[in-house]
Amino acid sequence: MAEGGMRKRGGGGQTASTVVDDHHPDDEEDSKPLLDGDTGGGKGHAVSGAGLTAYRGMIVEQAGKYWSMAQEKMKDVDMGPVYQYWSALRDWLSEGPEMARKNLPDSVTAYFPLPKTPELTPEQEERLIAFIEKNVGIPYTHEEHFDELMELWNLSFPNSEHKPEQSDREWKRLGFQGDNPATDFRAAGVLPVRCLSHFAQMYPDKYQEVLKRSHGTCVEDSFPFACAAINLSHLLTDAMKLKNHSEPPNTDPAAAHMRAMFGLMLEHDANAFQELVCIVFMALDDEWVRTHATYMTFPIVLKTIREKTHSALRHPSSNSCAAFARRMNVNLYGAVSEP
């Protein structure tokens, strides 16, 4: 008995094949293809493309419905603890190599050397010292710097007819905590004002975009714009331990490395520090959007940016602002070649 039929002897000694038709009506349904392009379980049935298109459309539609349902449910989930735990884990991972260097024998840590710190030329050293003496640790006072602050206001709100006084509630529009901006500048001095003015002058569209987003639709989804700039300026000066000569020198090797990388940047751009603040500010804005952060989770965003900034400044390739921007995944310059 052969599959699908049987053989019988024909005349003339020839072998003839006779197929026994065991067709059943129920088999018609089984012979239909499941999808366009399918052979119906190997039965060789040709099909058109309309069925597959319809099936794909159904799958896409269902996936869209499930995605919308998931988004609705996520709105009620408090992501703050998630970001907090993730930040703590990232802290632990980032500090691991440094802890190993401090606690393990030299014979082991030799296999995990720090990046080689570039040696600055005397001219580069002088340029770095000149920047520090002119900008770092200079206290903000209305008597000396209010004109610079008003220039920042005009750059931020060019169509505003109101010109705030030294103490005015309108300063909160720019992201200060109180009516008197001088109280917010105590930690970082006048440098953040100059950095924000540079940002507004050099990249007005990006500046206005970040400023507008900082206002949000309510207090909960807003962040303090000016205070963010103050924090970021302090973040950079503290990371590199940029101090006046009147203060004790810092011998932290990681800070020395970042300071040397900054010295190389200054050789190509006298406004390198202001550029770094622009880059870090845009990275903060990207993180704010990516994590759907709120006013309450803003400190977590700042902490994430601090870690990312330290890592980028320590990288051996960050010898220019453009290279640093790429390490921070910030598109400030577009496709540019490094000097």
C-alpha positions as CSV (number, residue, x, y, z in Angstrom):
1,M,0.0,0.0,0.0
2,A,1.6,3.3,-1.1
3,E,0.9,6.6,0.6
4,G,-2.3,8.2,-0.8
5,G,-3.2,5.1,-3.0
6,M,-2.2,1.5,-3.9
7,R,-0.5,-0.2,-6.9
8,K,-1.9,-3.0,-9.0
9,R,-0.4,-5.1,-11.8
10,G,-1.4,-3.9,-15.3
11,G,-1.4,-5.6,-18.6
12,G,1.8,-6.4,-20.5
13,G,3.7,-6.8,-17.3
14,Q,3.8,-3.1,-16.8
15,T,3.2,-1.6,-13.4
16,A,0.5,1.0,-13.3
17,S,-0.2,3.4,-10.5
18,T,-3.8,3.9,-9.4
19,V,-4.5,6.6,-6.8
20,V,-7.3,6.0,-4.5
21,D,-9.2,9.2,-3.9
22,D,-9.8,9.4,-0.1
23,H,-11.0,13.0,-0.3
24,H,-13.2,14.2,2.5
25,P,-15.1,17.5,2.5
26,D,-13.6,18.5,5.8
27,D,-10.2,18.5,4.2
28,E,-11.1,21.6,2.2
29,E,-10.9,23.8,5.3
30,D,-7.5,22.3,6.2
31,S,-6.1,23.0,2.7
32,K,-6.6,26.7,3.0
33,P,-3.5,28.7,3.7
34,L,-3.2,30.3,7.1
35,L,-1.2,33.4,5.9
36,D,-0.4,34.9,2.5
37,G,2.7,33.2,1.2
38,D,2.1,30.2,3.4
39,T,1.8,26.8,1.6
40,G,-1.0,25.6,3.9
41,G,1.1,23.2,5.9
42,G,3.1,22.2,2.9
43,K,0.1,21.4,0.6
44,G,1.4,23.6,-2.1
45,H,-1.6,26.0,-2.3
46,A,-0.7,29.4,-3.9
47,V,-2.2,32.5,-2.2
48,S,-2.4,36.2,-2.9
49,G,-0.8,39.0,-0.8
50,A,-4.0,40.6,0.4
51,G,-4.4,38.3,3.4
52,L,-0.9,38.8,4.7
53,T,-1.4,42.6,4.5
54,A,-4.6,42.4,6.4
55,Y,-3.0,40.1,9.0
56,R,-0.1,42.5,9.5
57,G,-2.5,45.4,9.9
58,M,-4.4,43.6,12.6
59,I,-1.1,42.8,14.5
60,V,0.0,46.5,14.3
61,E,-3.4,47.7,15.4
62,Q,-3.4,45.3,18.4
63,A,0.1,46.3,19.3
64,G,-0.8,49.9,19.2
65,K,-3.8,49.3,21.6
66,Y,-1.6,47.4,24.1
67,W,1.1,50.1,23.9
68,S,-1.5,52.8,24.6
69,M,-2.8,50.8,27.6
70,A,0.7,50.4,28.9
71,Q,1.4,54.2,28.6
72,E,-1.8,55.0,30.5
73,K,-0.8,52.6,33.3
74,M,2.7,54.1,33.5
75,K,1.3,57.5,34.2
76,D,0.2,56.3,37.6
77,V,3.6,54.7,38.4
78,D,6.0,56.7,40.6
79,M,9.3,56.4,38.8
80,G,11.3,58.4,41.4
81,P,12.4,55.4,43.4
82,V,13.4,53.5,40.2
83,Y,15.6,56.4,39.1
84,Q,17.0,56.7,42.6
85,Y,18.0,53.0,42.9
86,W,19.4,53.1,39.4
87,S,21.5,56.1,40.3
88,A,22.8,54.4,43.4
89,L,23.8,51.4,41.4
90,R,25.5,53.5,38.8
91,D,27.4,55.3,41.7
92,W,28.6,52.0,43.0
93,L,29.7,50.8,39.6
94,S,31.5,54.1,38.8
95,E,33.3,54.2,42.1
96,G,34.4,50.5,41.9
97,P,37.7,51.1,40.0
98,E,38.7,53.9,42.3
99,M,38.0,51.9,45.4
100,A,40.0,49.0,43.9
101,R,43.0,51.3,43.3
102,K,42.9,52.5,46.9
103,N,42.4,49.2,48.6
104,L,44.1,46.6,46.5
105,P,47.9,45.9,46.3
106,D,49.9,47.8,43.6
107,S,50.6,44.4,42.0
108,V,46.9,44.2,41.2
109,T,46.0,47.8,40.5
110,A,48.9,48.0,38.0
111,Y,46.6,46.2,35.6
112,F,44.0,49.0,35.9
113,P,46.0,52.2,35.4
114,L,44.4,55.7,35.4
115,P,44.4,57.5,32.0
116,K,47.7,59.2,31.4
117,T,47.4,62.9,32.4
118,P,48.6,65.1,29.5
119,E,51.4,67.5,30.4
120,L,50.5,71.1,29.7
121,T,53.0,73.5,28.2
122,P,53.9,76.6,30.1
123,E,51.7,78.6,27.8
124,Q,48.8,76.3,28.4
125,E,49.3,76.5,32.2
126,E,49.4,80.3,32.1
127,R,46.1,80.3,30.1
128,L,44.5,78.0,32.6
129,I,45.7,80.1,35.6
130,A,44.5,83.3,33.9
131,F,41.0,81.9,33.4
132,I,40.8,80.8,37.0
133,E,42.0,84.2,38.3
134,K,39.5,86.1,36.2
135,N,36.4,83.9,36.6
136,V,36.5,81.4,39.5
137,G,35.6,82.4,43.0
138,I,34.6,86.0,42.0
139,P,31.6,86.9,44.3
140,Y,28.6,88.3,42.6
141,T,27.5,91.8,43.8
142,H,24.8,94.0,42.3
143,E,27.1,96.9,42.5
144,E,29.7,95.3,40.1
145,H,27.7,92.8,38.1
146,F,24.1,93.9,37.8
147,D,24.7,95.1,34.3
148,E,25.8,91.6,33.3
149,L,22.7,90.2,34.9
150,M,20.4,92.7,33.1
151,E,22.1,91.7,29.8
152,L,21.2,88.1,30.6
153,W,17.6,89.1,31.3
154,N,17.3,91.0,27.9
155,L,18.8,88.0,26.1
156,S,16.3,85.6,27.8
157,F,13.2,87.8,27.4
158,P,13.9,90.1,24.4
159,N,10.3,91.2,24.1
160,S,9.7,91.9,27.7
161,E,8.9,95.5,28.5
162,H,9.4,95.0,32.2
163,K,12.9,95.5,33.5
164,P,13.3,94.0,37.0
165,E,14.9,95.8,39.8
166,Q,17.7,94.3,41.9
167,S,15.1,92.7,44.1
168,D,12.1,91.8,42.1
169,R,9.8,88.8,41.9
170,E,10.2,88.7,38.1
171,W,13.6,87.1,38.6
172,K,11.7,83.9,39.3
173,R,10.8,83.7,35.7
174,L,14.5,83.1,34.9
175,G,14.6,80.3,37.5
176,F,16.0,82.0,40.6
177,Q,14.6,80.8,43.9
178,G,13.8,84.2,45.4
179,D,13.3,87.8,44.5
180,N,17.0,88.7,44.9
181,P,19.3,86.7,42.5
182,A,22.4,87.7,44.5
183,T,21.4,85.2,47.2
184,D,21.5,82.3,44.7
185,F,25.0,83.2,43.4
186,R,26.8,82.8,46.7
187,A,28.0,79.2,45.8
188,A,29.3,79.9,42.3
189,G,29.9,83.6,42.1
190,V,29.4,85.6,38.9
191,L,30.6,82.8,36.5
192,P,27.1,81.3,35.9
193,V,25.8,84.7,34.7
194,R,28.6,84.8,32.1
195,C,28.0,81.2,31.1
196,L,24.2,81.7,30.5
197,S,24.8,84.9,28.6
198,H,27.3,83.0,26.4
199,F,24.7,80.2,25.9
200,A,22.0,82.8,24.9
201,Q,24.3,84.7,22.5
202,M,26.0,81.7,20.8
203,Y,23.1,79.3,20.6
204,P,19.9,81.4,21.0
205,D,17.5,78.8,19.6
206,K,18.7,76.0,21.8
207,Y,18.8,78.4,24.8
208,Q,15.2,79.5,24.3
209,E,14.2,75.9,23.8
210,V,15.7,74.8,27.2
211,L,14.4,77.9,29.0
212,K,10.9,77.4,27.7
213,R,10.9,73.7,28.7
214,S,12.1,74.6,32.2
215,H,8.9,76.5,32.8
216,G,6.8,73.3,32.0
217,T,3.0,73.4,32.2
218,C,2.9,73.5,36.0
219,V,5.3,73.7,39.0
220,E,5.6,69.9,39.2
221,D,7.1,69.5,35.7
222,S,9.3,72.6,35.8
223,F,12.9,73.0,37.0
224,P,14.7,76.1,38.2
225,F,16.6,77.3,35.1
226,A,19.1,79.8,36.6
227,C,19.7,77.6,39.7
228,A,20.4,74.7,37.3
229,A,23.1,76.8,35.6
230,I,24.6,77.7,39.0
231,N,24.7,74.0,40.0
232,L,26.3,73.0,36.7
233,S,29.0,75.8,36.9
234,H,29.8,74.6,40.4
235,L,29.8,71.0,39.2
236,L,32.5,71.7,36.6
237,T,34.7,73.9,38.8
238,D,34.5,71.4,41.7
239,A,35.2,68.4,39.4
240,M,38.4,70.0,38.1
241,K,39.2,71.6,41.4
242,L,39.6,75.0,39.8
243,K,40.9,77.2,42.6
244,N,42.7,80.5,43.0
245,H,46.3,80.4,44.1
246,S,45.3,81.7,47.5
247,E,43.7,78.3,48.2
248,P,45.6,75.2,49.0
249,P,46.4,73.1,45.8
250,N,44.5,69.9,45.2
251,T,46.4,66.7,44.5
252,D,43.5,64.5,43.5
253,P,44.8,62.6,40.4
254,A,41.3,62.4,38.8
255,A,40.8,66.2,39.2
256,A,44.3,66.9,37.9
257,H,43.6,64.8,34.8
258,M,40.3,66.7,34.1
259,R,42.0,70.0,34.8
260,A,44.7,69.2,32.2
261,M,42.1,68.2,29.6
262,F,40.4,71.6,30.2
263,G,43.7,73.3,29.7
264,L,43.9,71.7,26.3
265,M,40.4,72.9,25.5
266,L,41.3,76.5,26.4
267,E,44.1,76.4,23.9
268,H,41.6,76.1,21.1
269,D,38.8,78.2,22.6
270,A,39.1,80.9,25.2
271,N,35.4,80.4,26.1
272,A,35.9,76.6,26.7
273,F,34.4,76.7,30.1
274,Q,31.2,78.5,28.9
275,E,31.0,75.9,26.1
276,L,31.2,73.1,28.6
277,V,28.4,74.6,30.6
278,C,26.3,74.8,27.4
279,I,27.0,71.1,26.7
280,V,26.3,70.0,30.2
281,F,23.1,72.0,30.3
282,M,21.8,70.4,27.1
283,A,22.7,67.0,28.5
284,L,20.7,67.9,31.6
285,D,17.7,68.9,29.5
286,D,17.9,65.7,27.5
287,E,18.0,63.7,30.7
288,W,15.0,65.7,32.0
289,V,13.0,64.8,29.0
290,R,14.1,61.2,28.7
291,T,13.2,60.3,32.3
292,H,10.0,62.4,32.4
293,A,11.5,64.0,35.5
294,T,9.7,66.3,37.9
295,Y,10.6,69.1,40.3
296,M,11.0,66.5,43.1
297,T,13.3,64.3,41.0
298,F,15.5,67.1,39.7
299,P,18.3,66.3,42.2
300,I,18.5,62.8,40.8
301,V,18.8,64.3,37.3
302,L,21.6,66.6,38.5
303,K,23.4,63.6,40.1
304,T,23.2,61.6,36.9
305,I,24.7,64.5,34.9
306,R,27.5,64.9,37.4
307,E,28.5,61.3,36.9
308,K,28.3,61.5,33.2
309,T,30.3,64.8,33.2
310,H,33.1,63.3,35.3
311,S,33.3,60.3,33.0
312,A,33.4,62.4,29.9
313,L,36.1,64.8,31.3
314,R,38.3,61.9,32.3
315,H,38.2,60.3,28.9
316,P,41.5,60.6,27.0
317,S,39.7,61.8,23.8
318,S,38.1,64.8,25.5
319,N,40.7,67.3,24.5
320,S,38.3,69.6,22.8
321,C,34.8,70.9,23.4
322,A,33.5,69.1,20.4
323,A,35.0,65.8,21.6
324,F,33.5,66.4,25.1
325,A,30.1,67.0,23.5
326,R,30.2,63.7,21.7
327,R,31.1,61.9,24.9
328,M,28.1,63.6,26.5
329,N,25.9,62.6,23.5
330,V,25.0,66.2,22.9
331,N,24.6,67.6,19.3
332,L,25.7,71.2,19.8
333,Y,28.1,71.6,17.0
334,G,26.8,69.1,14.4
335,A,29.3,67.3,12.2
336,V,32.5,69.1,13.0
337,S,36.1,68.0,12.8
338,E,38.2,68.2,16.0
339,P,41.0,70.7,15.9
